[in-house]
Amino acid sequence: MVGMRFRQTANRPNNRCHAAGRPAIRAAAISFFHRSSIFLSTRRAASAALFLAIFLVISPQPCHPENAETPDELLAQVDAAVDEESYTRAIALLEQGKELWPGDFRIPMRAGDLYKRRELYRLALAEFQAAESLSPGDTEILYEIAETHGYLGNNTIAVETLEQILDTAVGENFRIQIISDLSWMYFKTYRMQEGIDLLESTLSEGFDRNLAHTLGTLYSGVYNREKSREWYELSIEDALSYGDDYFASVAYYNLALLEFASYRFDRARAEALNSLDLRSRAGGNMVIGELDMMAWHLSDALESYKTAESLDHTPLTRVDMAVFYQRIGRLDEALRIVQKIIDNPDASWMYHFGVDKVRFGMDISEILADCWAGKAETEKLTPRAGFINRCKSLRSRIVWRAKARYHERTYKKLGKEYAEDLERKGNHLDASWNSYQAAEGYPRIALVRLEKARELETAIMEAAVPWYDLEDGWTSKDPQSLLKAIDAFGADEQNPRERALRGLSGGIGRVTPEAIRDESLSVLYQMNPGGLRQYGLSLPIELTVTGPGRSSLRRKTRILLHRSNHSVHRPGEGGPAAAALTVSSADDGECTWYIAGPDGRTRTTAKSGNTVRRKETASILTELLNGLYLTPVVLTGGGDSRESGAASAGTEP
Amino acid sequence: MFSSRIAADRLTGKPPAGVVFARRGMAERILFHALGWTLLCLSLREAVPAAWAWTALPIAVIFGVAADLSGLRTLTAALALIAAPLLIRLAILAISAAAGSDFIVALDNGWVLTAPYWYFTAAAMLFVRRRPALGYAEAAVLALFCGIVLARDDDWRAAFSAPATAAIKLVCAAAVLVLTALCFAASRRGSAAQKAGMGPPPFRRPDSSDIAHYIILAAALALLFFAGNKMRRESSLSSGGGVLASDLFHFDFNDVLSLEPEISMNGELTMLYREDGPAVQRYLRRYTLSGWNPQRGFFRDGEREKDFPERDAMPVSLPKGPMEWPHAGFETREQVHQEYYLVALDPNSFFALDYPVSVEPWVIWDDASFVRAYAVESRVSIADLWDLYGARTSGMAEPDRSYYLEGGDDPYFISLAEKVVGENKTPWSKAAAIEKWFHKEFYYSLKPGLAADGDQLSLFLKETHRGYCSYFAFAMTRLCRAAGIPARVAVGFVTDPSVSTLGFVPVRADQAHAWVEVWLDDHGWITFDPTTDTMAPGEEYPIQFISPDEWLPLIEEALTRRGEVSVALDEEDDTEENGGFWNSVVRLVRHRPVLAWIIVILIPAALYAPGRIVPGLIYAVAAHSRNSRKRVKARWKMFARRLIRSGNAPFASETPADWAARVWTSFASAGAANPRTENSARAAAELVPDTKTSTVPNAGPHAGPNADPHAPDQVPSASPGGSAGLSGFEDWTALYLKAVFSPVFSKQDSEVADSAAETVRASWKKQPRSVRLRSALGLGWLGGLPW
């Protein structure tokens, strides 16, 4: 899900609920991906053909710079040197050419092209600007300048330059190319309406699937789902008619994201499957994984994530997996994955996904904050015997809590920066939403932001209402809002439902009536046993000890459970959500430990002698509790995994 | 009680004594708090807003001082100190909520994470000013905190390179040490003054003893710094892949091949190199390690390292100016031109391919991101299987050959080599068989494990079959030598050709590598890389990346500033080129650690020679003379110089007797000021008139106003001042004067003088430690006697 959050450039995410995060528009970034891969690939192919042609013409000739008597000869030698990968020579030739023919703009232009292709954008810009000073007003040079500014993140200058050359550009293809770039830059600078107007007027003159696709993205940016869908479908139809499967796959994927962001999860799944039918891409698998996560089909979600990871060159899928593991309580696994992501400082992939470092940093910080806080809470609920072990446990809790606090604060700081940036761009909905998230923990401030976001979004999307109720319930600690949200969530929205149940089970404090709390806890346990302890929730335990030595065993067990913050009850007194811990001591000195969930099903067993010491008792109890609070996830690898996964995860509470 | 005294002092308008002393230590204490705060904020820089980092600590200091000056009782002031920021925060929260602003969120980002430190600083400012002895605890806590932060394996590397991070930490550690000492000293002064109820001593200009203190402190710091750096360099091997160590701000290769039980990988950018043509994998060689002995294993062997027998050894460091070397005339080699741009490597590191024929060091632009750049021409082997298959090794002259076969006579390696080589007959095929054996039978591992008997190579070959590049290179070289093939180890970087832009290739620290070079007649040293690609089961290779954001700007810089490059000339001033004096110091410490230690020891020796060592030796000889006059004079002068070093120099017009009387009095009053000797000083003051009459007989004409030349000889009694003043010093001085001026100086006089000297020394030992320490450490440059 976080992978989706990365691409939520035009709509509001819900980071706090991770996989239960708000469906959001990922079309923006994906369409950029599409654009960069399809459009640029066409251009690169043309350029490659041009280079090949030049190479074939000039390759038999010797390349001595001193022999170049005209700029054309020199440029031919430069191309030959580039083909031989003799870049030092190519650059030296260009420098020499600039001195010999200082008025020829083609030489700095070629130098700029050489640098731009190798992502040396500052050098490229300087060369293009030098070329422009030699040939003022040249639209091709200005186009290169605009594009380079875009790569350098100077979006406003890029837009101004593209606008400047739009009217004077000669040649239909070149004009279309400028329009395509300009409309995309309008999207990036959140000038949606200008982009829509430009593309609609262009498309009214003749259809172009690239432009149609970009128009769909722009419409999604202003939350006009129907229009967006219409243009996506038109571009897909056109691509399929020409046999361009790759284009159609990407467009289907974007359509799936659009539906996901529109809370139409069944349609999102259908579009994602259409995309996968055409091409098995990481993005398609990721959407399916997120939809499974949303429906709480955990095993299926993991399977899709793993498939996506094998195809993905970015850390997006890994982030999704880290969130997945964090939600089900496998915190060490989540931390391991995040560490892997952090170890790779290469952020160049973000460029193609419309993700910036702030947004990425927010997501990583949030996972880390949740994981470390979860570890501290889990440790608090883990029996420890002996002075040294308890001291170690205390130390661990303090350290983990401090780490959690640090990452939480990092998240807030980045969230504030991000919200302010969105606000500057005029994206008020996302700005309000991110600002709300950054202000979590400050109910009065957060609720103001939440209300603003609710007002903006529910006006255009009715399905968003329960999601806002959920947030409102958590922030204002109002059980009624949470109950209202639970009632309104559809069958595909199990992920937010889990979060609402967590709030009712004690996550928002002990404000929920006891009966509802017990009921919620019981359902929550069936849904996600691994997700309880990390949020400080535990089932009441009904303790039964039988056989010789029972009083000693009972005392030890009770003390250890009490000290580890569990509530221990006599059999039948723990309420509907109680787990049952049975210790059966036999005459032969063997002792059997059973622990069962609220449904009465035994989760795990252990054996020991009946004269166990406190430390052994603690380790047995730890083992039993780990078994009790384990969310089962089964990777089947087959087509039937969906059913087994659902069963194992205990969905449909 | 203490706070009531503070209040009483305030009523009289005088600052309390302890407070005055605490103020005198404020600068170092605030500096120490600031150091700790800086380290904390650096560690938390992702979360803590910059504005908070800059402003919060001064506010804490102001709050603490204000609480002290408020006149409140200590407990009340402490409670006010706790409550004040909370109340301010509540007020901001209320205003933020009312205004809908999220300022409170930003404020809390700093407050929540740094509140404990903030409170500690504020509380320290309050409590230590009132009770200076608490300064000890304050300094200890700060030192502990700074130590923990510095020891953490943090992510400072996002801002600094690994060697720079380590060097900064080392500097910080030294600063922590100095500040701890200064804070302890301030606490001692403050608490002593508080106990004595006295104000601070008057300001005095630093004298020679102070200078000596500073010099000794500097020398101690230098020692600490160098020792720390040496330890860090050794420990850094584990994160440098076992071959790369980090020195002050730079990486460089180790000139001994060490086999570590576990290494980690550091993926930092170390340099760029540039080469035209299709990118290929290159072995960028830093050293060859030809020497071998059982104790050290393979090591760099100075002049004996050669690329071919007729040639001088290759320089370890980059030459100052252009240099060319003769061609060997080996077959099937091509010339390769490369440019090196060093980023985080020792600026004198010289890299080349096997083997270089010319180098051209460059003078680059002043604000360069590179520490050094140069161009190298190398001749690289392009020989293939058919060229090398039949090559022999017999062309190598016998002394060289036996040198390159050292370590090959071990029976285990001989039998193993026979087994691995099998039916292969030619040197190349044997070496290739050994290389292949390693590729097939061994695993790459970053955790080869620790051998119980310390023999890492045996563990690798006989048991685990797991190791990293150094293990493979070490083992293959031994096996080649055992098979009769001259071989040596080479260390440097192996490059990744897939990452190349305009011919520039970035090189990461984790690409540090060790490989093997085997001698083949007519072809020279041929590279073999026995390191396997197969990871050990259960291990995952930590793939490292360098962000293009990090190295593309360097390429841009190298291309745009290329016009500013000029060729370095041999006669250029080395100190300027290489960063000056400190670089020379660093090189000296690294390459000649013993010499560096000797120099560090010689500096104080030289300082002490004129005032202490030389006169001390002269007097020490005279003090053991059989001539009793000489002996008495020498011993008295030695002690007199000691007194002068403690800050009690005689005035120009004073006679020795006057001086002795004055010194006695001043020591008596100082003793009275010292609470430890207060009672005895009081007694001394009462008895001063008596001591003036207790003199030595037959004193000379300058024996002073209290001398009575007509009194009968008697053994002088110890001054009744006891430990307060310098008991017996006046008597001893009188005897010294008698020894100088009187024609008669009996054996009894000598014994009396010795006895007086003993009394004086005993009394000296009871003087405050600071007085004695000052005297002990003083340089003695102004310690001469005016008489």
Interface residues (C-beta under 8 A of the other chain):
Chain A: E84 E85 S86 Y87 T88 R89 I91 L114 Y115 R118 E119 L120 R122 L123 A126 D343 N344 P345 D346 A347 S348 G361 S365 R405 Y406 H407 R409 T410 K412 K413 K416 S435 A438 A439 Y442 R444 I445 V448
Chain B: L44 E46 A47 V48 P49 L93 S96 A97 G100 S101 D102 I104 V105 A106 D108 N109 V112 L113 G267 R274 D276 G277 P278 A279 E339 T501 L502 G503 P542 I543 Q544 F545 I546 S547 P548 D549 E550 L552 P553 I555 E556 L559 T560
